Amino acid sequence: MLRFFNSLFGRVMIALVAGIAIGALFPHFAQSLRPFGDGFLKLITMIIGPIVFCVVVSGIAGAGNLKKVGRVGGKAIVYFEAMTTIALMIGAVLALVLKPGAGMNVDVRSLDPQALTTYTEHAKSLKDVAAFLLKIIPSTAFDAFAKGDILQVLVFAVLFGSALSLLGDKAKRVSSLIDELAQVFFRIMGFIIKLAPLGVLGAIAFTTGTYGVASLEQLGLLVLVFYASCAVFVVVVLGIVMKLAGFNVFKLVRYLREELVIVLGTASSDAVLPQIMRKLEWMGIKDTTVGLVIPTGYSFNLDGFSIYLTLAVLFIAQATNTPLSMHDLFVVVLISLITSKGAHGIPGSAIVILAATLSAIPAIPVLGLVLILPVDWFVGIARALTNMIGNCVATVVVAAWERDIDHARARRVLNQDPALKFVDAAAMPEFETPTHGAAAV
């Protein structure tokens, strides 16, 4: 029992329960705790850009040659697109079968357009594909970090890492500096992650105090269908993918339980980015593969978000009694394949991308987004959880595809071998990650 209380998992679980209790018993006080959750996420956001830059640059430079980088990146993109398509189809199929919006008979004229003003302003920049692609290129290298735009950081990191790789020994000192900076940023994240229980307490207390305990149990058919869709995707789709790679998805989820609880409380997977990378390396996956796949997946492999995209679009159509043809459904999926990329880092990303998607489908009223605003935070929990699990599975699959994983070590770790219990390198500066040697076995 003492071991449970001393672990991060235990402290976060206690904070989760305490937050719900405070929100239920003292709702007004609970709402004042919101700065704890917001502050924790702001601390995470502050450090994500530099971490992504360092790990991507180190991954490319450490791969040895750009052919391998291109090969790993190409396989990752193929996998991302396949999983995104399946996720979009699952959301669409379950929406058509279960019809969560049917019977609402909402008159669009009765909805308040002011609630969408902020989101539609952001969505305008996504309607023009050329403008969207140009936006990926930062005005200056520093501007990408200042804005916290992960896609822009990725573009600069890929160029920087490729240049380092081509320069070889001439840039050895720069490569070494980047590696050392990465350790510094990981250590900073180690400090921040210790505040996770406080962040979870503030976030869950505010939400419970604002929406009530009943809202945690009865969020409507849309939320239930979405959670069911995510469960089907993780258990069936990712379960099969992991089985083909030689592993069990349930054991991977158990291995990542501490990180999943933090995501559960904060509705953000950013908070655990460095930790899951370390855990995947500890499993026996080569650090260069982890450093390429995970950061890229944060922008291009949003499985949970993709499920929600088609589900929400069809929910709005059903709620407003908007008939859709097969052609309309095809357009929804096709547009969603494009708009789902790069959602990470956009304020209110789910609503913004949904607004951009709906604006490309005139048949469905964009104003219908007002219907799902009240439950966006709750569905955000499942979105973040599914996104995180999906990216971890993607890393395992690409590593197996590239033979960059020590299968024997990975199975021992996932089977909870006491001799290979995960050690947090951020808390132990003298600890050296074993994956360089493991990957070569």
C-alpha positions in Angstrom: 0.0 0.0 0.0 2.8 2.4 0.9 4.4 1.6 -2.5 1.1 2.7 -4.2 1.0 6.0 -2.4 4.7 6.7 -3.2 4.3 6.0 -6.9 3.3 8.7 -9.4 0.4 6.4 -10.5 -0.9 6.3 -6.9 -0.6 10.0 -6.3 -2.4 10.8 -9.6 -5.2 8.4 -8.8 -5.6 9.9 -5.4 -5.7 13.4 -7.0 -8.3 12.2 -9.5 -10.6 10.9 -6.7 -10.0 14.0 -4.6 -10.8 16.3 -7.5 -14.1 14.6 -8.2 -15.0 14.7 -4.5 -14.1 18.4 -4.2 -16.1 19.2 -7.4 -19.1 17.4 -6.1 -19.1 18.8 -2.5 -17.7 22.3 -3.1 -18.5 23.2 -6.7 -17.7 26.9 -6.4 -14.4 26.3 -4.7 -13.6 23.6 -7.2 -14.0 26.1 -10.1 -11.4 28.3 -8.5 -8.9 25.4 -8.8 -8.8 25.6 -12.6 -5.4 27.5 -12.6 -3.7 24.4 -11.2 -4.8 22.4 -14.3 -4.2 25.2 -16.7 -0.8 26.1 -15.1 0.4 22.5 -15.4 -0.6 22.3 -19.1 1.1 25.6 -19.7 4.3 24.3 -18.2 4.1 21.3 -20.4 3.5 23.4 -23.5 6.5 25.6 -22.6 8.9 22.7 -23.0 7.3 20.5 -25.7 8.7 22.5 -28.7 12.4 22.3 -27.6 12.0 18.6 -26.7 10.4 17.7 -30.0 13.2 19.6 -31.8 16.0 17.9 -29.9 14.6 14.3 -30.2 13.9 14.7 -33.9 17.3 16.2 -34.7 19.0 13.5 -32.5 16.9 10.8 -34.2 17.8 11.9 -37.7 21.5 12.6 -36.9 21.9 9.4 -34.9 20.3 7.2 -37.7 23.6 7.3 -39.5 22.3 8.1 -43.0 19.4 9.9 -44.5 18.3 6.7 -46.4 17.4 5.1 -43.1 15.6 8.3 -41.9 13.6 8.4 -45.2 12.8 4.7 -44.9 11.6 4.9 -41.3 9.7 8.2 -42.0 8.1 6.6 -45.1 7.0 3.6 -43.3 5.6 5.7 -40.4 3.6 7.9 -42.9 2.2 4.8 -44.6 1.2 3.4 -41.3 -0.3 6.7 -40.1 -2.4 7.1 -43.2 -3.7 3.5 -42.9 -4.7 3.9 -39.3 -6.2 7.3 -39.9 -8.4 5.9 -42.6 -9.5 3.0 -40.5 -10.2 5.4 -37.5 -12.3 7.7 -39.8 -14.3 4.7 -41.1 -15.0 3.4 -37.6 -16.3 6.8 -36.5 -18.5 7.0 -39.6 -19.8 3.4 -39.4 -20.8 3.6 -35.7 -22.4 7.0 -36.2 -24.5 5.5 -39.1 -25.4 2.3 -37.1 -26.1 3.9 -33.7 -27.4 7.3 -34.9 -26.5 9.3 -31.7 -28.0 12.5 -33.1 -31.2 11.0 -34.4 -34.4 12.4 -32.9 -32.9 15.7 -31.6 -34.6 17.7 -34.4 -32.5 20.8 -33.8 -33.5 24.0 -35.5 -30.2 25.6 -36.6 -31.8 29.0 -36.3 -32.2 28.5 -32.6 -28.4 28.1 -32.0 -26.2 30.9 -30.8 -23.5 31.7 -33.4 -21.5 33.7 -30.9 -20.3 30.6 -29.2 -18.4 29.6 -32.4 -16.7 32.9 -33.2 -13.3 32.1 -31.9 -13.2 28.7 -33.5 -14.4 29.7 -36.9 -11.8 32.4 -37.1 -9.1 29.8 -36.7 -10.9 27.5 -39.1 -10.7 30.1 -41.9 -7.0 29.5 -42.2 -7.5 25.8 -42.8 -10.0 26.1 -45.7 -7.3 27.0 -48.2 -5.0 24.0 -48.7 -2.1 26.1 -50.2 -2.4 28.6 -47.3 -2.4 25.7 -44.8 0.8 24.2 -46.4 2.5 27.5 -46.4 1.6 28.0 -42.7 3.6 24.8 -41.9 6.7 26.8 -42.9 7.8 29.1 -40.1 8.5 32.8 -40.8 11.7 32.3 -38.8 13.2 29.4 -36.9 12.6 31.2 -33.6 9.0 32.0 -34.6 8.1 28.3 -34.6 9.2 27.9 -31.0 7.7 31.2 -29.9 4.2 30.1 -31.2 4.6 26.6 -30.0 3.5 25.3 -33.5 4.7 21.7 -33.4 4.3 21.2 -37.2 6.6 24.2 -37.8 9.1 22.9 -35.2 9.0 19.5 -37.0 9.8 21.1 -40.3 12.8 23.0 -38.9 14.0 20.0 -36.9 13.9 17.7 -40.0 16.0 20.3 -42.0 18.4 20.8 -39.1 18.8 17.1 -38.4 19.3 16.3 -42.1 22.0 18.9 -42.4 23.8 17.5 -39.3 23.6 14.0 -40.8 25.2 15.1 -44.1 28.0 17.1 -42.3 29.0 14.0 -40.3 32.1 14.6 -38.1 32.2 18.3 -39.0 29.1 18.8 -36.9 29.9 16.3 -34.2 30.1 19.0 -31.5 26.7 20.4 -32.5 25.2 16.9 -32.4 26.7 16.4 -29.0 25.3 19.7 -27.8 21.8 18.8 -29.1 22.0 15.5 -27.2 23.0 17.3 -24.0 20.3 19.9 -24.4 17.8 17.1 -24.8 18.9 15.7 -21.4 18.4 19.1 -19.9 14.9 19.5 -21.3 14.1 15.9 -20.2 15.2 16.8 -16.7 13.0 19.9 -16.7 10.1 17.8 -17.8 11.0 15.5 -14.9 10.5 18.4 -12.5 7.2 19.4 -14.2 5.8 15.9 -14.2 6.1 15.7 -10.4 3.3 18.4 -10.4 1.0 16.0 -12.4 -1.2 15.2 -9.3 -1.8 18.9 -8.7 -2.6 19.5 -12.4 -5.0 16.5 -12.4 -6.6 17.7 -9.2 -7.2 21.2 -10.5 -8.5 20.0 -13.9 -10.9 17.3 -12.7 -12.2 19.4 -9.8 -13.0 22.3 -12.1 -14.8 20.1 -14.6 -16.8 18.3 -11.9 -17.7 21.5 -10.2 -18.8 23.1 -13.4 -20.8 20.3 -15.0 -21.7 18.3 -11.9 -21.0 14.7 -11.0 -23.9 13.6 -13.1 -22.1 14.9 -16.2 -19.3 12.4 -15.5 -21.8 9.6 -15.8 -24.4 10.8 -18.3 -22.8 12.8 -21.0 -25.2 11.7 -23.7 -25.2 9.1 -26.4 -22.6 11.0 -28.5 -20.0 10.6 -25.8 -20.9 7.0 -25.1 -20.7 6.1 -28.8 -17.3 7.9 -29.1 -15.9 6.0 -26.1 -17.2 2.8 -27.6 -15.6 3.7 -30.9 -12.2 4.3 -29.2 -12.5 1.0 -27.3 -13.2 -0.9 -30.6 -10.3 0.8 -32.3 -7.8 0.1 -29.5 -9.0 -3.5 -28.7 -9.7 -4.7 -32.2 -7.7 -2.6 -34.7 -4.6 -1.9 -32.5 -4.9 -5.3 -30.9 -4.6 -7.0 -34.3 -1.8 -4.7 -35.4 0.2 -5.5 -32.2 -0.5 -9.2 -32.6 1.0 -9.1 -36.1 4.0 -7.4 -34.6 4.3 -10.1 -32.0 3.0 -8.3 -28.9 -0.1 -7.8 -26.8 -1.8 -4.4 -26.8 -3.3 -5.0 -23.3 0.2 -5.6 -21.9 1.4 -2.4 -23.5 -1.5 -0.4 -22.0 -0.7 -1.9 -18.6 3.0 -0.9 -19.0 1.9 2.7 -19.8 -0.8 2.9 -17.0 0.9 5.8 -15.1 1.0 8.0 -18.2 -2.5 7.0 -19.2 -3.8 8.2 -15.8 -2.1 11.6 -16.2 -3.7 11.9 -19.7 -7.1 10.8 -18.2 -6.9 13.7 -15.7 -5.6 16.4 -17.9 -7.1 15.4 -21.3 -3.7 16.1 -22.9 -1.0 13.7 -24.0 1.6 16.4 -24.1 2.3 15.9 -20.4 3.7 12.4 -20.9 5.6 12.8 -24.2 9.1 12.4 -22.8 8.1 9.7 -20.4 6.5 7.5 -23.0 9.6 7.9 -25.2 11.8 6.7 -22.4 9.5 3.8 -21.7 9.5 2.7 -25.3 13.3 2.9 -25.4 13.5 0.9 -22.2 11.4 -1.8 -23.9 14.2 -2.2 -26.4 13.2 0.0 -29.3 16.1 2.0 -30.8 16.1 5.6 -29.6 16.5 6.9 -33.2 13.2 5.2 -34.2 11.4 6.5 -31.1 12.8 10.0 -31.7 11.4 10.0 -35.3 8.0 8.2 -34.9 6.6 9.6 -31.7 7.0 13.4 -32.4 5.8 13.0 -35.9 2.8 10.9 -34.7 1.8 13.7 -32.4 0.9 15.7 -35.5 0.1 13.0 -38.1 -1.3 10.0 -36.2 -4.3 11.3 -34.3 -6.4 8.2 -34.2 -8.8 9.3 -31.5 -9.2 12.7 -33.1 -9.9 11.0 -36.5 -12.7 8.8 -35.0 -14.3 11.9 -33.4 -14.0 13.9 -36.6 -16.4 11.7 -38.7 -18.5 10.8 -35.7 -19.2 14.4 -34.8 -19.8 15.5 -38.4 -22.5 12.8 -38.8 -23.9 13.5 -35.4 -24.5 17.1 -36.4 -26.1 16.0 -39.6 -28.4 13.7 -37.8 -29.3 16.2 -35.1 -30.2 18.8 -37.6 -32.0 16.4 -39.9 -29.6 17.0 -42.7 -29.8 14.1 -45.3 -26.4 12.9 -46.6 -25.8 10.9 -49.7 -23.0 8.3 -50.2 -21.1 11.0 -52.1 -21.4 13.3 -49.1 -20.1 10.6 -46.8 -17.1 10.0 -49.2 -16.3 13.7 -49.1 -16.5 13.8 -45.3 -13.9 11.0 -45.1 -11.7 12.5 -47.8 -11.7 16.0 -46.3 -11.1 14.6 -42.9 -8.0 12.8 -44.1 -6.5 16.2 -44.9 -7.9 18.3 -42.1 -7.0 15.8 -39.4 -3.3 16.4 -40.0 -1.6 19.0 -37.8 -4.5 19.5 -35.4 -2.0 19.3 -32.5 -1.1 22.8 -31.2 -4.2 24.6 -32.6 -6.2 26.3 -29.9 -9.5 24.3 -29.4 -8.1 22.0 -32.1 -11.1 19.6 -32.3 -13.7 22.4 -32.8 -11.4 24.3 -35.2 -10.8 21.3 -37.4 -14.4 20.3 -37.3 -15.4 23.8 -38.4 -12.9 23.6 -41.3 -14.2 20.2 -42.3 -17.8 21.3 -42.2 -17.1 24.4 -44.2 -16.0 22.2 -47.0 -19.3 20.3 -46.9 -22.1 22.9 -47.5 -24.9 20.4 -46.8 -24.1 20.3 -43.1 -24.6 23.5 -41.0 -21.3 24.6 -39.4 -23.4 26.2 -36.6 -24.3 22.7 -35.5 -20.9 22.7 -33.7 -22.6 24.6 -30.9 -24.3 21.3 -30.0 -21.1 19.5 -29.1 -19.2 22.4 -27.3 -20.5 21.4 -23.8 -19.1 17.9 -24.0 -15.8 18.7 -25.9 -13.7 18.4 -22.7 -15.1 15.0 -21.9 -14.6 13.5 -25.4 -11.1 15.1 -25.3 -10.1 12.6 -22.6 -10.8 9.6 -24.8 -9.3 11.5 -27.8 -6.0 12.0 -25.9 -5.9 8.5 -24.5 -6.5 6.9 -28.0 -4.0 9.2 -29.7 -1.3 8.3 -27.1 -1.9 4.5 -27.3 -2.0 4.8 -31.1 1.3 6.5 -31.3 3.0 4.0 -29.0 1.6 1.1 -31.0 2.8 2.9 -34.2 6.4 3.1 -32.7 6.4 -0.6 -31.9 5.1 -1.5 -35.3 7.6 0.6 -37.3 10.4 -0.6 -35.0 9.4 -4.2 -35.7 9.1 -3.4 -39.4 12.6 -1.9 -39.3 14.0 -4.6 -37.0 14.9 -1.8 -34.5 13.4 -3.6 -31.5 14.8 -6.3 -29.2 11.8 -8.6 -29.2 13.1 -10.7 -26.3 13.6 -7.6 -24.1 10.3 -6.1 -25.1 8.4 -9.2 -24.1 10.2 -9.4 -20.7 9.4 -5.8 -20.0 5.7 -6.1 -21.0 5.5 -9.3 -18.9 6.6 -7.2 -15.9 10.0 -9.0 -15.4 11.2 -7.6 -12.0 14.8 -7.5 -13.4 13.7 -5.0 -16.1 11.4 -2.7 -14.1 11.4 0.7 -15.7 13.8 3.2 -14.2 13.1 6.9 -14.9 16.4 8.2 -16.4 15.3 11.8 -15.8 15.4 11.1 -12.1 18.7 9.2 -12.3 21.4 11.2 -14.2 23.9 8.4 -13.9 21.5 6.0 -15.6 22.3 5.1 -19.3 19.4 4.0 -21.5 20.3 0.5 -22.7 18.5 0.6 -26.1 21.5 1.4 -28.2 23.0 -2.0 -27.4 19.6 -3.7 -27.2 18.6 -2.6 -30.6 21.8 -4.1 -32.1 21.1 -7.5 -30.6 
